[in-house]
Amino acid sequence: MAEPKVPAHDLDSYEHLVEFFDQGVMAAYVQQADRFVVQTDHFEGHLSSRYDEDTPRPHDPIDIRFGYRTLESGDLAIAAFRPDLYQKSPAHVERWVAFRLKKPRWVSPDERYSSWLRRYFDGDWDVKSGPRARLEGILRRINALTMEMVGTRLFGSDSTESLTFPLAQNTHRYEDAHQALYGLLIDGLDKGCLKAIGRKGARAPSKDCRRSRRRLRPTTRSASFPGSWERPWQEWSTAFKKGARESTRAKP
């Protein structure tokens, strides 16, 4: 069943709590991964300072939750929660103000922005999480199953912290996002675990990748792996390709 849509006129009902910025404001934070954590998904994101028990709290902490709203040009604007910016992150206000949008013109309806409003302002928890959050849950389940099955994890990491949606509508950011995704899902595969799964199912892994995957499928299905292995990264790829098409669309 399709999720209910928020009428277009409701999208402005929280404007006193939201302020809009160009996505360029995020560039400096992404480049300082040692100081900041930037988590993004299809309709939401969170920017925060990086510190733990061994790292002292910074003198200029930042903690901003944000969504995305689509401009008529097809570009995405940052929709920042004002109390987070002005009350929880005062040392960063001057930087953000330089990227504030003046008289933006929006696409309507905007399902991405309405999903953010519904979940965090209306408290509608029926809004599904984006593919990044779902992907992390699937990776954890797969690793738990392979630990139970063969005593080792299939993926070196089941954290999706390194993944971000393209922070700008251009080919370079699109490729950067894909590179991080491939690093997690392809480079992160444990060959020893794959061989152990093959031995468990009495099927020796083939040197040919495609034959190996076909041989391993019955084994993984019998171990109750969640759905299709391809689905999580297909969702990401589809989202990225859509963003690429929007970025090349002729502007009015």
C-alpha positions in Angstrom: 0.0 0.0 0.0 1.4 3.4 -0.9 2.3 5.8 1.9 -0.2 8.7 2.3 1.0 11.9 0.9 1.2 15.2 2.7 -0.8 18.0 0.9 1.5 20.6 -0.7 0.1 23.4 1.5 1.2 21.5 4.7 4.9 21.6 3.7 5.2 25.2 4.9 3.5 24.7 8.2 6.8 24.3 10.0 8.8 27.0 8.3 9.3 28.8 11.7 11.3 25.7 12.8 13.2 25.1 9.5 15.8 27.2 7.6 17.1 26.4 4.1 20.7 26.3 2.9 22.7 25.4 -0.1 24.3 22.0 0.1 27.7 23.6 -0.2 27.6 24.3 3.5 28.4 20.6 4.1 31.6 20.5 2.2 33.9 21.7 5.0 32.5 19.2 7.4 32.8 16.2 5.0 36.5 17.1 4.4 37.2 17.1 8.2 36.1 13.5 8.9 38.4 13.4 11.9 36.3 16.2 13.6 32.8 15.7 12.3 30.3 12.9 11.5 28.0 13.5 8.5 25.3 10.9 8.2 22.9 11.2 5.3 20.1 9.1 3.9 17.3 9.6 1.3 15.3 12.2 3.2 17.3 13.0 6.3 20.7 13.6 7.7 22.6 14.4 10.9 25.8 16.5 11.4 27.6 16.1 14.7 31.0 16.5 16.3 33.2 13.5 16.6 34.4 12.7 20.1 34.4 9.8 22.5 35.8 8.8 25.9 39.4 9.3 24.6 38.7 12.5 22.8 37.7 15.6 24.7 34.5 17.5 23.7 35.3 20.2 21.2 35.0 23.9 22.1 32.8 24.4 19.1 30.4 21.4 19.2 27.8 21.0 16.4 24.7 18.8 16.4 22.2 19.6 13.6 19.5 17.4 12.2 18.3 18.2 8.7 16.2 17.1 5.8 16.2 17.8 2.1 13.8 20.0 0.0 13.8 20.0 -3.8 14.3 23.2 -5.7 12.6 23.8 -9.1 16.1 23.4 -10.7 16.2 19.8 -9.4 18.9 20.5 -6.8 18.4 19.6 -3.2 18.6 22.2 -0.4 19.5 21.5 3.2 16.4 21.9 5.5 18.1 22.5 8.9 16.2 22.3 12.2 16.6 25.9 13.5 16.9 25.1 17.3 19.7 22.7 16.5 21.6 25.3 14.6 21.1 28.4 16.7 20.9 26.8 20.2 23.0 23.7 20.0 25.6 24.9 17.5 26.1 28.6 17.9 29.8 28.6 16.9 28.8 27.5 13.4 26.0 29.9 12.7 28.2 32.4 10.9 29.4 29.8 8.4 25.9 28.6 7.7 24.4 32.0 7.2 26.7 32.5 4.2 24.9 29.6 2.5 21.3 30.6 3.4 19.0 30.5 0.4 17.1 33.6 -0.5 13.6 33.3 -2.0 13.9 29.7 -3.1 11.3 28.2 -5.4 10.3 24.7 -4.5 9.0 21.6 -6.3 5.5 20.6 -5.2 4.6 17.9 -4.1 8.0 16.9 -2.6 7.8 13.4 -1.1 11.4 13.6 0.2 10.7 16.7 2.3 7.3 15.6 3.4 8.7 12.3 4.6 11.1 14.2 6.9 8.3 16.5 8.2 6.0 13.5 8.8 8.5 11.5 10.8 10.2 14.2 12.9 7.5 16.9 13.2 4.2 14.9 13.0 5.6 11.9 14.8 4.6 9.5 12.0 6.7 6.5 12.5 5.1 4.6 9.6 7.5 6.5 7.4 10.0 3.9 6.2 13.7 4.5 6.8 15.9 5.3 3.8 18.0 2.6 2.0 21.1 3.5 4.1 19.5 2.6 7.4 17.9 -0.5 5.9 21.2 -1.6 4.4 22.9 -1.4 7.8 20.3 -3.6 9.3 20.6 -6.2 6.5 24.5 -6.3 6.8 24.2 -6.9 10.5 21.7 -9.8 10.0 24.0 -11.3 7.3 27.0 -11.1 9.6 25.1 -12.6 12.5 24.0 -15.5 10.3 27.5 -16.2 8.9 28.9 -16.1 12.5 26.3 -18.7 13.5 26.8 -20.7 10.4 30.6 -20.7 9.9 32.0 -18.7 12.8 33.1 -15.7 10.9 31.6 -12.5 9.4 30.9 -12.1 5.7 31.5 -8.3 5.7 34.4 -6.7 7.4 32.1 -3.9 8.6 28.4 -3.7 9.0 28.5 0.0 9.8 27.3 2.4 7.0 28.9 5.5 8.6 31.2 5.8 5.6 28.3 6.1 3.1 26.7 9.3 2.1 24.3 10.3 -0.6 25.9 12.7 -3.1 26.3 16.0 -1.4 25.9 17.8 -4.7 24.1 17.1 -8.0 27.2 16.4 -10.1 29.1 13.4 -11.5 32.1 13.8 -9.1 29.9 13.5 -5.9 27.9 10.7 -7.6 31.1 8.7 -8.2 32.4 9.4 -4.7 29.3 8.0 -3.2 29.5 4.9 -5.3 33.2 4.4 -4.4 32.3 4.4 -0.7 29.5 1.9 -1.3 31.7 -0.5 -3.3 34.4 -0.3 -0.6 31.9 -1.5 1.9 30.0 -4.1 -0.1 32.7 -5.4 -2.5 36.1 -4.8 -1.0 34.7 -5.6 2.4 33.8 -9.2 1.6 35.8 -11.8 3.5 37.1 -14.4 1.1 37.7 -16.9 3.9 34.0 -16.6 4.9 32.9 -17.2 1.3 35.1 -20.4 1.2 33.7 -21.5 4.5 30.1 -21.1 3.3 31.1 -23.1 0.1 32.5 -25.9 2.2 29.5 -25.9 4.5 27.2 -26.5 1.5 29.6 -29.0 0.0 30.2 -26.7 -2.9 33.8 -25.6 -3.7 33.9 -21.9 -4.7 34.7 -21.5 -8.4 37.3 -19.1 -9.8 34.6 -17.7 -11.9 32.6 -15.1 -9.8 29.3 -15.7 -11.5 29.4 -19.5 -11.2 30.4 -19.1 -7.5 27.4 -16.9 -6.8 25.1 -19.4 -8.5 26.5 -22.3 -6.5 26.3 -20.4 -3.2 22.7 -19.3 -3.6 21.1 -22.5 -2.4 23.3 -22.5 0.6 22.5 -19.0 1.6 18.8 -19.6 1.0 18.8 -22.6 3.3 20.5 -20.4 6.0 17.6 -18.0 5.8 19.5 -15.0 4.5 17.2 -12.0 4.2 15.8 -11.7 0.7 18.1 -10.9 -2.3 21.7 -10.0 -1.7 21.5 -7.5 -4.6 18.5 -5.5 -3.3 20.3 -3.1 -0.8 22.9 -1.8 -3.2 20.4 -1.8 -6.1 18.3 0.7 -4.1 21.4 2.9 -3.6 22.3 2.7 -7.3 18.8 3.6 -8.4 18.8 6.6 -6.0 22.2 7.8 -7.3 21.2 7.3 -11.0 18.0 9.4 -10.4 20.1 12.1 -8.9 22.5 12.1 -11.8 19.6 12.4 -14.3 18.2 15.4 -12.3 21.5 17.1 -12.3 21.8 16.9 -16.1 18.2 18.1 -16.7 17.9 21.4 -18.5 17.3 24.2 -16.1 14.5 26.7 -16.7 
